[in-house]
Protein backbone atom coordinates (compact mmCIF):
# COMPACT_ATOMS: atom_id res chain seq x y z
CA UNK A 1 0.00 0.00 0.00
CA UNK A 2 1.24 3.49 -0.84
CA UNK A 3 2.45 5.08 2.44
CA UNK A 4 0.84 8.38 1.35
CA UNK A 5 -2.62 6.76 1.37
CA UNK A 6 -4.40 7.49 4.62
CA UNK A 7 -7.41 5.45 3.52
CA UNK A 8 -7.92 2.90 0.79
CA UNK A 9 -10.73 0.59 -0.26
CA UNK A 10 -10.48 -2.45 -2.52
CA UNK A 11 -13.19 -4.38 -4.38
CA UNK A 12 -16.02 -2.83 -2.39
CA UNK A 13 -19.61 -3.90 -2.98
CA UNK A 14 -22.20 -2.40 -0.65
CA UNK A 15 -25.90 -3.17 -0.74
CA UNK A 16 -28.88 -1.45 0.86
CA UNK A 17 -32.35 -2.94 0.68
CA UNK A 18 -31.02 -5.73 -1.53
CA UNK A 19 -29.77 -3.24 -4.15
CA UNK A 20 -26.10 -2.66 -4.96
CA UNK A 21 -25.41 1.00 -4.18
CA UNK A 22 -21.61 0.95 -4.29
CA UNK A 23 -19.40 -1.06 -6.62
CA UNK A 24 -15.85 0.32 -6.39
CA UNK A 25 -12.77 -1.73 -7.32
CA UNK A 26 -10.34 0.81 -5.83
CA UNK A 27 -10.40 4.20 -4.14
CA UNK A 28 -7.84 5.99 -2.00
CA UNK A 29 -7.45 9.21 -0.02
CA UNK A 30 -3.97 10.66 0.26
CA UNK A 31 -2.62 11.93 3.57
CA UNK A 32 -2.98 15.68 4.12
CA UNK A 33 -5.01 16.38 0.97
CA UNK A 34 -8.57 17.49 0.29
CA UNK A 35 -10.56 15.20 -1.98
CA UNK A 36 -13.97 16.05 -3.43
CA UNK A 37 -16.49 13.36 -4.30
CA UNK A 38 -18.65 14.91 -6.98
CA UNK A 39 -21.68 13.64 -8.82
CA UNK A 40 -25.41 14.08 -9.20
CA UNK A 41 -27.91 13.39 -6.41
CA UNK A 42 -28.12 9.63 -5.85
CA UNK A 43 -24.63 8.98 -7.23
CA UNK A 44 -23.53 7.28 -3.99
CA UNK A 45 -21.41 10.05 -2.46
CA UNK A 46 -23.09 10.06 0.95
CA UNK A 47 -23.13 6.26 1.08
CA UNK A 48 -19.39 6.14 0.38
CA UNK A 49 -18.74 8.69 3.15
CA UNK A 50 -20.78 6.65 5.65
CA UNK A 51 -18.81 3.54 4.74
CA UNK A 52 -15.49 5.36 5.11
CA UNK A 53 -16.65 6.47 8.55
CA UNK A 54 -17.32 2.86 9.54
CA UNK A 55 -21.08 3.44 9.76
CA UNK A 56 -22.00 1.10 6.89
CA UNK A 57 -20.56 -2.37 6.36
CA UNK A 58 -19.80 -3.53 2.81
CA UNK A 59 -20.96 -6.89 1.52
CA UNK A 60 -17.57 -7.55 -0.07
CA UNK A 61 -14.20 -5.89 -0.14
CA UNK A 62 -11.82 -4.33 2.33
CA UNK A 63 -11.20 -0.93 3.91
CA UNK A 64 -7.68 0.11 4.99
CA UNK A 65 -6.83 2.92 7.39
CA UNK A 66 -3.17 3.93 7.69
CA UNK A 67 -2.31 0.61 6.05
CA UNK A 68 -4.32 -1.42 8.57
CA UNK A 69 -7.26 -3.48 7.30
CA UNK A 70 -10.53 -2.93 9.15
CA UNK A 71 -11.47 -6.52 10.02
CA UNK A 72 -12.99 -6.62 13.51
CA UNK A 73 -14.60 -4.51 16.23
CA UNK A 74 -11.25 -3.30 17.56
CA UNK A 75 -10.22 -2.11 14.10
CA UNK A 76 -13.60 -0.44 13.61
CA UNK A 77 -13.35 1.35 16.97
CA UNK A 78 -9.88 2.60 16.00
CA UNK A 79 -11.23 3.92 12.69
CA UNK A 80 -14.14 5.71 14.33
CA UNK A 81 -11.86 7.37 16.90
CA UNK A 82 -9.86 8.93 14.07
CA UNK A 83 -12.74 10.10 11.86
CA UNK A 84 -15.05 13.10 12.17
CA UNK A 85 -18.22 13.35 10.11
CA UNK A 86 -20.08 16.57 9.28
CA UNK A 87 -23.57 15.70 8.04
CA UNK A 88 -25.85 17.79 5.83
CA UNK A 89 -27.87 18.75 8.90
CA UNK A 90 -25.90 20.04 11.93
CA UNK A 91 -27.51 17.57 14.42
CA UNK A 92 -26.81 19.70 17.50
CA UNK A 93 -27.84 18.87 21.06
CA UNK A 94 -30.20 21.12 22.98
CA UNK A 95 -27.36 22.66 24.99
CA UNK A 96 -24.76 25.41 24.65
CA UNK A 97 -22.40 25.83 21.73
CA UNK A 98 -19.49 24.96 24.04
CA UNK A 99 -21.14 21.72 25.13
CA UNK A 100 -21.86 20.72 21.55
CA UNK A 101 -18.28 21.27 20.42
CA UNK A 102 -16.95 19.49 23.51
CA UNK A 103 -19.11 16.40 22.99
CA UNK A 104 -16.58 14.23 21.16
CA UNK A 105 -13.83 15.19 23.60
CA UNK A 106 -15.95 14.14 26.57
CA UNK A 107 -16.65 10.78 24.94
CA UNK A 108 -12.86 10.36 24.70
CA UNK A 109 -12.53 11.23 28.42
CA UNK A 110 -10.22 14.21 27.79
CA UNK A 111 -9.51 16.28 30.95
CA UNK A 112 -11.46 19.51 31.43
CA UNK A 113 -8.55 21.90 30.83
CA UNK A 114 -7.67 20.21 27.56
CA UNK A 115 -11.34 20.24 26.54
CA UNK A 116 -11.58 23.99 27.17
CA UNK A 117 -8.41 24.66 25.16
CA UNK A 118 -9.45 22.51 22.21
CA UNK A 119 -13.02 23.82 22.10
CA UNK A 120 -11.88 27.44 22.07
CA UNK A 121 -9.30 26.70 19.38
CA UNK A 122 -11.97 25.05 17.21
CA UNK A 123 -14.41 27.92 17.81
CA UNK A 124 -11.70 30.35 16.71
CA UNK A 125 -11.20 28.45 13.45
CA UNK A 126 -14.77 29.33 12.49
CA UNK A 127 -15.06 32.74 14.15
CA UNK A 128 -17.66 31.78 16.76
CA UNK A 129 -15.80 32.09 20.10
CA UNK A 130 -18.37 34.73 21.14
CA UNK A 131 -21.16 32.17 20.77
CA UNK A 132 -19.81 29.54 23.16
CA UNK A 133 -22.44 30.17 25.86
CA UNK A 134 -25.36 30.54 23.45
CA UNK A 135 -27.99 27.81 23.21
CA UNK A 136 -27.81 25.78 20.02
CA UNK A 137 -31.55 26.41 19.59
CA UNK A 138 -30.86 30.14 19.14
CA UNK A 139 -28.38 29.75 16.27
CA UNK A 140 -28.91 30.73 12.67
CA UNK A 141 -28.36 28.12 9.95
CA UNK A 142 -24.88 29.43 9.19
CA UNK A 143 -23.91 29.52 12.88
CA UNK A 144 -25.13 25.95 13.35
CA UNK A 145 -22.96 24.81 10.40
CA UNK A 146 -19.97 26.51 11.98
CA UNK A 147 -20.62 24.75 15.29
CA UNK A 148 -20.83 21.33 13.59
CA UNK A 149 -17.56 22.00 11.76
CA UNK A 150 -15.89 23.19 14.97
CA UNK A 151 -17.05 20.01 16.74
CA UNK A 152 -15.47 17.93 13.97
CA UNK A 153 -12.13 19.76 14.27
CA UNK A 154 -12.06 19.75 18.09
CA UNK A 155 -11.19 16.05 18.37
CA UNK A 156 -8.23 16.58 15.99
CA UNK A 157 -9.14 13.64 13.76
CA UNK A 158 -6.92 12.09 11.13
CA UNK A 159 -9.66 12.65 8.53
CA UNK A 160 -12.85 14.73 8.27
CA UNK A 161 -15.73 13.59 6.08
CA UNK A 162 -18.10 16.41 5.04
CA UNK A 163 -21.41 15.59 3.37
CA UNK A 164 -22.95 18.43 1.29
CA UNK A 165 -22.54 20.76 4.25
CA UNK A 166 -23.14 24.08 2.49
CA UNK A 167 -26.26 23.44 0.39
CA UNK A 168 -28.86 25.21 2.51
CA UNK A 169 -26.83 28.35 3.27
CA UNK A 170 -27.39 31.79 1.81
CA UNK A 171 -24.56 32.88 -0.54
CA UNK A 172 -22.72 35.26 1.88
CA UNK A 173 -22.70 32.66 4.69
CA UNK A 174 -21.64 29.94 2.29
CA UNK A 175 -18.72 32.01 0.97
CA UNK A 176 -17.31 32.83 4.39
CA UNK A 177 -17.74 29.32 5.80
CA UNK A 178 -15.97 27.77 2.79
CA UNK A 179 -13.10 30.23 3.28
CA UNK A 180 -12.89 29.39 7.00
CA UNK A 181 -12.96 25.67 6.25
CA UNK A 182 -10.18 25.98 3.67
CA UNK A 183 -8.04 28.02 6.07
CA UNK A 184 -8.64 25.54 8.90
CA UNK A 185 -7.70 22.55 6.76
CA UNK A 186 -4.59 24.34 5.49
CA UNK A 187 -3.52 25.19 9.03
CA UNK A 188 -4.20 21.81 10.63
CA UNK A 189 -3.16 19.65 7.63
CA UNK A 190 -6.12 17.37 8.39
CA UNK A 191 -7.12 15.13 5.50
CA UNK A 192 -10.66 15.77 4.22
CA UNK A 193 -13.18 14.16 1.89
CA UNK A 194 -16.05 16.38 0.75
CA UNK A 195 -19.21 15.18 -0.97
CA UNK A 196 -20.46 17.86 -3.32
CA UNK A 197 -22.28 18.52 -6.57
CA UNK A 198 -21.04 22.10 -6.80
CA UNK A 199 -18.20 22.71 -9.27
CA UNK A 200 -17.14 26.07 -7.84
CA UNK A 201 -16.99 24.65 -4.32
CA UNK A 202 -14.87 21.77 -5.59
CA UNK A 203 -12.43 24.05 -7.41
CA UNK A 204 -12.01 26.28 -4.36
CA UNK A 205 -11.43 23.52 -1.85
CA UNK A 206 -10.19 20.29 -3.41
CA UNK A 207 -6.78 19.14 -4.61
CA UNK A 208 -8.13 15.78 -5.77
CA UNK A 209 -11.46 14.76 -7.30
CA UNK A 210 -13.39 11.54 -7.82
CA UNK A 211 -16.46 11.66 -10.06
CA UNK A 212 -19.27 9.28 -9.10
CA UNK A 213 -22.37 8.03 -10.88
CA UNK A 214 -24.69 5.14 -9.99
CA UNK A 215 -22.43 3.91 -7.19
CA UNK A 216 -19.31 3.75 -9.34
CA UNK A 217 -16.26 5.99 -9.57
CA UNK A 218 -15.88 7.07 -13.19
CA UNK A 219 -12.65 9.03 -12.86
CA UNK A 220 -10.18 10.04 -10.15
CA UNK A 221 -7.20 12.36 -10.25
CA UNK A 222 -6.05 15.81 -9.30
CA UNK A 223 -8.64 18.53 -9.73
CA UNK A 224 -6.77 19.92 -12.74
CA UNK A 225 -6.55 16.49 -14.39
CA UNK A 226 -10.23 15.66 -14.00
CA UNK A 227 -11.53 19.11 -14.95
CA UNK A 228 -9.22 19.54 -17.93
CA UNK A 229 -8.97 15.94 -19.13
CA UNK A 230 -12.34 14.27 -18.50
CA UNK A 231 -12.38 10.57 -19.33
CA UNK A 232 -15.93 10.42 -20.67
CA UNK A 233 -18.76 12.55 -22.00
CA UNK A 234 -20.58 12.28 -18.65
CA UNK A 235 -17.55 13.47 -16.69
CA UNK A 236 -16.94 16.30 -19.16
CA UNK A 237 -20.51 17.54 -18.89
CA UNK A 238 -20.50 17.32 -15.10
CA UNK A 239 -17.21 19.14 -14.47
CA UNK A 240 -18.21 22.07 -16.63
CA UNK A 241 -16.79 21.36 -20.06
CA UNK A 242 -19.85 22.99 -21.54
CA UNK A 243 -18.84 22.50 -25.17
CA UNK A 244 -18.78 18.81 -26.10
CA UNK A 245 -18.72 18.33 -29.86
CA UNK A 246 -19.10 15.04 -31.68
CA UNK A 247 -16.82 14.80 -34.72
CA UNK A 248 -14.89 12.60 -37.14
CA UNK A 249 -11.13 12.68 -37.60
CA UNK A 250 -10.24 13.96 -41.08
CA UNK A 251 -6.46 13.82 -40.78
CA UNK A 252 -3.75 12.98 -38.27
CA UNK A 253 -0.08 13.87 -38.57
CA UNK A 254 2.64 13.93 -35.90
CA UNK A 255 0.22 14.34 -33.03
CA UNK A 256 -1.91 16.99 -34.70
CA UNK A 257 -5.43 16.12 -35.78
CA UNK A 258 -8.13 17.84 -37.79
CA UNK A 259 -11.70 16.98 -36.83
CA UNK A 260 -14.82 17.51 -38.90
CA UNK A 261 -17.53 18.95 -36.64
CA UNK A 262 -20.76 19.89 -38.41
CA UNK A 263 -18.80 20.65 -41.57
CA UNK A 264 -16.28 22.86 -39.76
CA UNK A 265 -12.67 21.90 -39.07
CA UNK A 266 -11.31 21.92 -35.52
CA UNK A 267 -7.60 21.37 -34.89
CA UNK A 268 -6.55 19.49 -31.78
CA UNK A 269 -3.68 17.53 -30.28
CA UNK A 270 -4.02 13.75 -30.29
CA UNK A 271 -3.20 10.47 -31.94
CA UNK A 272 -6.23 9.12 -33.79
CA UNK A 273 -7.12 7.14 -36.86
CA UNK A 274 -8.68 8.88 -39.83
CA UNK A 275 -12.43 8.26 -39.72
CA UNK A 276 -12.46 7.71 -35.96
CA UNK A 277 -15.41 9.17 -34.05
CA UNK A 278 -14.38 11.40 -31.16
CA UNK A 279 -15.64 14.12 -28.82
CA UNK A 280 -13.91 17.51 -28.80
CA UNK A 281 -14.26 19.17 -25.38
CA UNK A 282 -13.57 22.87 -24.88
CA UNK A 283 -13.86 24.61 -21.53
CA UNK A 284 -15.58 28.04 -21.75
CA UNK A 285 -12.73 29.89 -20.05
CA UNK A 286 -10.39 28.75 -22.85
CA UNK A 287 -12.40 30.52 -25.57
CA UNK A 288 -11.31 34.05 -26.53
CA UNK A 289 -13.83 36.52 -27.93
CA UNK A 290 -12.76 39.42 -30.15
CA UNK A 291 -14.30 41.82 -32.62
CA UNK A 292 -14.09 41.31 -36.35
CA UNK A 293 -11.90 44.41 -36.66
CA UNK A 294 -9.11 43.21 -34.34
CA UNK A 295 -5.76 42.03 -35.72
CA UNK A 296 -4.37 38.58 -36.39
CA UNK A 297 -5.19 35.85 -33.89
CA UNK A 298 -2.53 33.27 -33.01
CA UNK A 299 -4.92 30.47 -32.02
CA UNK A 300 -5.32 27.63 -34.53
CA UNK A 301 -9.10 27.52 -34.22
CA UNK A 302 -10.77 30.77 -35.30
CA UNK A 303 -14.48 30.98 -36.14
CA UNK A 304 -16.98 33.67 -36.99
CA UNK A 305 -19.75 33.26 -34.44
CA UNK A 306 -23.20 34.67 -33.90
CA UNK A 307 -24.12 35.43 -30.28
CA UNK A 308 -27.23 33.33 -29.62
CA UNK A 309 -27.64 34.06 -25.93
CA UNK A 310 -25.97 36.05 -23.15
CA UNK A 311 -26.33 35.10 -19.46
CA UNK A 312 -24.98 37.21 -16.58
CA UNK A 313 -23.19 35.00 -14.03
CA UNK A 314 -21.71 36.99 -11.17
CA UNK A 315 -18.61 38.82 -12.37
CA UNK A 316 -18.67 37.57 -15.95
CA UNK A 317 -21.00 36.75 -18.83
CA UNK A 318 -21.66 33.32 -20.26
CA UNK A 319 -22.16 33.44 -24.02
CA UNK A 320 -23.82 30.81 -26.18
CA UNK A 321 -22.35 31.06 -29.69
CA UNK A 322 -23.29 29.62 -33.06
CA UNK A 323 -20.14 28.85 -35.05
CA UNK A 324 -21.88 26.33 -37.27
CA UNK A 325 -21.60 24.26 -34.11
CA UNK A 326 -22.54 25.36 -30.56
CA UNK A 327 -19.76 26.92 -28.46
CA UNK A 328 -19.89 28.29 -24.91
CA UNK A 329 -17.54 31.07 -23.81
CA UNK A 330 -16.99 33.19 -20.70
CA UNK A 331 -16.14 36.87 -21.00
CA UNK A 332 -15.42 39.47 -18.34
CA UNK A 333 -17.85 42.33 -17.86
CA UNK A 334 -15.35 45.02 -18.99
CA UNK A 335 -14.48 43.05 -22.15
CA UNK A 336 -18.16 42.47 -22.86
CA UNK A 337 -18.88 46.19 -22.60
CA UNK A 338 -15.77 47.24 -24.59
CA UNK A 339 -16.72 44.95 -27.48
CA UNK A 340 -20.33 46.17 -27.44
CA UNK A 341 -21.67 42.62 -27.47
CA UNK A 342 -25.38 41.99 -27.66
CA UNK A 343 -27.50 39.02 -28.59
CA UNK A 344 -27.50 38.58 -32.36
CA UNK A 345 -24.18 40.31 -33.12
CA UNK A 346 -21.31 38.54 -34.85
CA UNK A 347 -17.94 38.11 -33.11
CA UNK A 348 -14.76 36.11 -33.58
CA UNK A 349 -14.34 33.09 -31.28
CA UNK A 350 -10.96 31.41 -31.03
CA UNK A 351 -9.26 28.70 -28.98
CA UNK A 352 -5.93 26.93 -29.12
CA UNK A 353 -5.49 23.38 -30.40
CA UNK A 354 -4.07 22.52 -26.96
CA UNK A 355 -7.33 23.72 -25.36
CA UNK A 356 -9.28 20.94 -27.09
CA UNK A 357 -9.51 17.79 -25.00
CA UNK A 358 -10.17 14.72 -27.14
CA UNK A 359 -12.30 11.84 -25.87
CA UNK A 360 -12.45 8.71 -28.01
CA UNK A 361 -16.00 7.54 -28.56
CA UNK A 362 -17.12 4.48 -26.63
CA UNK A 363 -15.38 5.25 -23.35
C-alpha positions in Angstrom: 0.0 0.0 0.0 1.2 3.5 -0.8 2.4 5.1 2.4 0.8 8.4 1.3 -2.6 6.8 1.4 -4.4 7.5 4.6 -7.4 5.5 3.5 -7.9 2.9 0.8 -10.7 0.6 -0.3 -10.5 -2.4 -2.5 -13.2 -4.4 -4.4 -16.0 -2.8 -2.4 -19.6 -3.9 -3.0 -22.2 -2.4 -0.7 -25.9 -3.2 -0.7 -28.9 -1.4 0.9 -32.4 -2.9 0.7 -31.0 -5.7 -1.5 -29.8 -3.2 -4.1 -26.1 -2.7 -5.0 -25.4 1.0 -4.2 -21.6 0.9 -4.3 -19.4 -1.1 -6.6 -15.8 0.3 -6.4 -12.8 -1.7 -7.3 -10.3 0.8 -5.8 -10.4 4.2 -4.1 -7.8 6.0 -2.0 -7.5 9.2 0.0 -4.0 10.7 0.3 -2.6 11.9 3.6 -3.0 15.7 4.1 -5.0 16.4 1.0 -8.6 17.5 0.3 -10.6 15.2 -2.0 -14.0 16.1 -3.4 -16.5 13.4 -4.3 -18.7 14.9 -7.0 -21.7 13.6 -8.8 -25.4 14.1 -9.2 -27.9 13.4 -6.4 -28.1 9.6 -5.8 -24.6 9.0 -7.2 -23.5 7.3 -4.0 -21.4 10.0 -2.5 -23.1 10.1 1.0 -23.1 6.3 1.1 -19.4 6.1 0.4 -18.7 8.7 3.2 -20.8 6.7 5.6 -18.8 3.5 4.7 -15.5 5.4 5.1 -16.6 6.5 8.6 -17.3 2.9 9.5 -21.1 3.4 9.8 -22.0 1.1 6.9 -20.6 -2.4 6.4 -19.8 -3.5 2.8 -21.0 -6.9 1.5 -17.6 -7.6 -0.1 -14.2 -5.9 -0.1 -11.8 -4.3 2.3 -11.2 -0.9 3.9 -7.7 0.1 5.0 -6.8 2.9 7.4 -3.2 3.9 7.7 -2.3 0.6 6.0 -4.3 -1.4 8.6 -7.3 -3.5 7.3 -10.5 -2.9 9.2 -11.5 -6.5 10.0 -13.0 -6.6 13.5 -14.6 -4.5 16.2 -11.3 -3.3 17.6 -10.2 -2.1 14.1 -13.6 -0.4 13.6 -13.3 1.3 17.0 -9.9 2.6 16.0 -11.2 3.9 12.7 -14.1 5.7 14.3 -11.9 7.4 16.9 -9.9 8.9 14.1 -12.7 10.1 11.9 -15.0 13.1 12.2 -18.2 13.3 10.1 -20.1 16.6 9.3 -23.6 15.7 8.0 -25.9 17.8 5.8 -27.9 18.8 8.9 -25.9 20.0 11.9 -27.5 17.6 14.4 -26.8 19.7 17.5 -27.8 18.9 21.1 -30.2 21.1 23.0 -27.4 22.7 25.0 -24.8 25.4 24.6 -22.4 25.8 21.7 -19.5 25.0 24.0 -21.1 21.7 25.1 -21.9 20.7 21.5 -18.3 21.3 20.4 -16.9 19.5 23.5 -19.1 16.4 23.0 -16.6 14.2 21.2 -13.8 15.2 23.6 -15.9 14.1 26.6 -16.7 10.8 24.9 -12.9 10.4 24.7 -12.5 11.2 28.4 -10.2 14.2 27.8 -9.5 16.3 30.9 -11.5 19.5 31.4 -8.6 21.9 30.8 -7.7 20.2 27.6 -11.3 20.2 26.5 -11.6 24.0 27.2 -8.4 24.7 25.2 -9.5 22.5 22.2 -13.0 23.8 22.1 -11.9 27.4 22.1 -9.3 26.7 19.4 -12.0 25.0 17.2 -14.4 27.9 17.8 -11.7 30.4 16.7 -11.2 28.5 13.4 -14.8 29.3 12.5 -15.1 32.7 14.1 -17.7 31.8 16.8 -15.8 32.1 20.1 -18.4 34.7 21.1 -21.2 32.2 20.8 -19.8 29.5 23.2 -22.4 30.2 25.9 -25.4 30.5 23.5 -28.0 27.8 23.2 -27.8 25.8 20.0 -31.6 26.4 19.6 -30.9 30.1 19.1 -28.4 29.8 16.3 -28.9 30.7 12.7 -28.4 28.1 10.0 -24.9 29.4 9.2 -23.9 29.5 12.9 -25.1 25.9 13.3 -23.0 24.8 10.4 -20.0 26.5 12.0 -20.6 24.7 15.3 -20.8 21.3 13.6 -17.6 22.0 11.8 -15.9 23.2 15.0 -17.0 20.0 16.7 -15.5 17.9 14.0 -12.1 19.8 14.3 -12.1 19.8 18.1 -11.2 16.1 18.4 -8.2 16.6 16.0 -9.1 13.6 13.8 -6.9 12.1 11.1 -9.7 12.6 8.5 -12.8 14.7 8.3 -15.7 13.6 6.1 -18.1 16.4 5.0 -21.4 15.6 3.4 -22.9 18.4 1.3 -22.5 20.8 4.3 -23.1 24.1 2.5 -26.3 23.4 0.4 -28.9 25.2 2.5 -26.8 28.4 3.3 -27.4 31.8 1.8 -24.6 32.9 -0.5 -22.7 35.3 1.9 -22.7 32.7 4.7 -21.6 29.9 2.3 -18.7 32.0 1.0 -17.3 32.8 4.4 -17.7 29.3 5.8 -16.0 27.8 2.8 -13.1 30.2 3.3 -12.9 29.4 7.0 -13.0 25.7 6.2 -10.2 26.0 3.7 -8.0 28.0 6.1 -8.6 25.5 8.9 -7.7 22.5 6.8 -4.6 24.3 5.5 -3.5 25.2 9.0 -4.2 21.8 10.6 -3.2 19.6 7.6 -6.1 17.4 8.4 -7.1 15.1 5.5 -10.7 15.8 4.2 -13.2 14.2 1.9 -16.0 16.4 0.7 -19.2 15.2 -1.0 -20.5 17.9 -3.3 -22.3 18.5 -6.6 -21.0 22.1 -6.8 -18.2 22.7 -9.3 -17.1 26.1 -7.8 -17.0 24.7 -4.3 -14.9 21.8 -5.6 -12.4 24.1 -7.4 -12.0 26.3 -4.4 -11.4 23.5 -1.8 -10.2 20.3 -3.4 -6.8 19.1 -4.6 -8.1 15.8 -5.8 -11.5 14.8 -7.3 -13.4 11.5 -7.8 -16.5 11.7 -10.1 -19.3 9.3 -9.1 -22.4 8.0 -10.9 -24.7 5.1 -10.0 -22.4 3.9 -7.2 -19.3 3.8 -9.3 -16.3 6.0 -9.6 -15.9 7.1 -13.2 -12.7 9.0 -12.9 -10.2 10.0 -10.2 -7.2 12.4 -10.2 -6.0 15.8 -9.3 -8.6 18.5 -9.7 -6.8 19.9 -12.7 -6.6 16.5 -14.4 -10.2 15.7 -14.0 -11.5 19.1 -15.0 -9.2 19.5 -17.9 -9.0 15.9 -19.1 -12.3 14.3 -18.5 -12.4 10.6 -19.3 -15.9 10.4 -20.7 -18.8 12.6 -22.0 -20.6 12.3 -18.7 -17.5 13.5 -16.7 -16.9 16.3 -19.2 -20.5 17.5 -18.9 -20.5 17.3 -15.1 -17.2 19.1 -14.5 -18.2 22.1 -16.6 -16.8 21.4 -20.1 -19.9 23.0 -21.5 -18.8 22.5 -25.2 -18.8 18.8 -26.1 -18.7 18.3 -29.9 -19.1 15.0 -31.7 -16.8 14.8 -34.7 -14.9 12.6 -37.1 -11.1 12.7 -37.6 -10.2 14.0 -41.1 -6.5 13.8 -40.8 -3.7 13.0 -38.3 -0.1 13.9 -38.6 2.6 13.9 -35.9 0.2 14.3 -33.0 -1.9 17.0 -34.7 -5.4 16.1 -35.8 -8.1 17.8 -37.8 -11.7 17.0 -36.8 -14.8 17.5 -38.9 -17.5 18.9 -36.6 -20.8 19.9 -38.4 -18.8 20.7 -41.6 -16.3 22.9 -39.8 -12.7 21.9 -39.1 -11.3 21.9 -35.5 -7.6 21.4 -34.9 -6.5 19.5 -31.8 -3.7 17.5 -30.3 -4.0 13.8 -30.3 -3.2 10.5 -31.9 -6.2 9.1 -33.8 -7.1 7.1 -36.9 -8.7 8.9 -39.8 -12.4 8.3 -39.7 -12.5 7.7 -36.0 -15.4 9.2 -34.0 -14.4 11.4 -31.2 -15.6 14.1 -28.8 -13.9 17.5 -28.8 -14.3 19.2 -25.4 -13.6 22.9 -24.9 -13.9 24.6 -21.5 -15.6 28.0 -21.8 -12.7 29.9 -20.0 -10.4 28.7 -22.8 -12.4 30.5 -25.6 -11.3 34.0 -26.5 -13.8 36.5 -27.9 -12.8 39.4 -30.1 -14.3 41.8 -32.6 -14.1 41.3 -36.4 -11.9 44.4 -36.7 -9.1 43.2 -34.3 -5.8 42.0 -35.7 -4.4 38.6 -36.4 -5.2 35.9 -33.9 -2.5 33.3 -33.0 -4.9 30.5 -32.0 -5.3 27.6 -34.5 -9.1 27.5 -34.2 -10.8 30.8 -35.3 -14.5 31.0 -36.1 -17.0 33.7 -37.0 -19.8 33.3 -34.4 -23.2 34.7 -33.9 -24.1 35.4 -30.3 -27.2 33.3 -29.6 -27.6 34.1 -25.9 -26.0 36.0 -23.2 -26.3 35.1 -19.5 -25.0 37.2 -16.6 -23.2 35.0 -14.0 -21.7 37.0 -11.2 -18.6 38.8 -12.4 -18.7 37.6 -16.0 -21.0 36.7 -18.8 -21.7 33.3 -20.3 -22.2 33.4 -24.0 -23.8 30.8 -26.2 -22.4 31.1 -29.7 -23.3 29.6 -33.1 -20.1 28.8 -35.1 -21.9 26.3 -37.3 -21.6 24.3 -34.1 -22.5 25.4 -30.6 -19.8 26.9 -28.5 -19.9 28.3 -24.9 -17.5 31.1 -23.8 -17.0 33.2 -20.7 -16.1 36.9 -21.0 -15.4 39.5 -18.3 -17.9 42.3 -17.9 -15.3 45.0 -19.0 -14.5 43.1 -22.2 -18.2 42.5 -22.9 -18.9 46.2 -22.6 -15.8 47.2 -24.6 -16.7 45.0 -27.5 -20.3 46.2 -27.4 -21.7 42.6 -27.5 -25.4 42.0 -27.7 -27.5 39.0 -28.6 -27.5 38.6 -32.4 -24.2 40.3 -33.1 -21.3 38.5 -34.8 -17.9 38.1 -33.1 -14.8 36.1 -33.6 -14.3 33.1 -31.3 -11.0 31.4 -31.0 -9.3 28.7 -29.0 -5.9 26.9 -29.1 -5.5 23.4 -30.4 -4.1 22.5 -27.0 -7.3 23.7 -25.4 -9.3 20.9 -27.1 -9.5 17.8 -25.0 -10.2 14.7 -27.1 -12.3 11.8 -25.9 -12.4 8.7 -28.0 -16.0 7.5 -28.6 -17.1 4.5 -26.6 -15.4 5.3 -23.3 
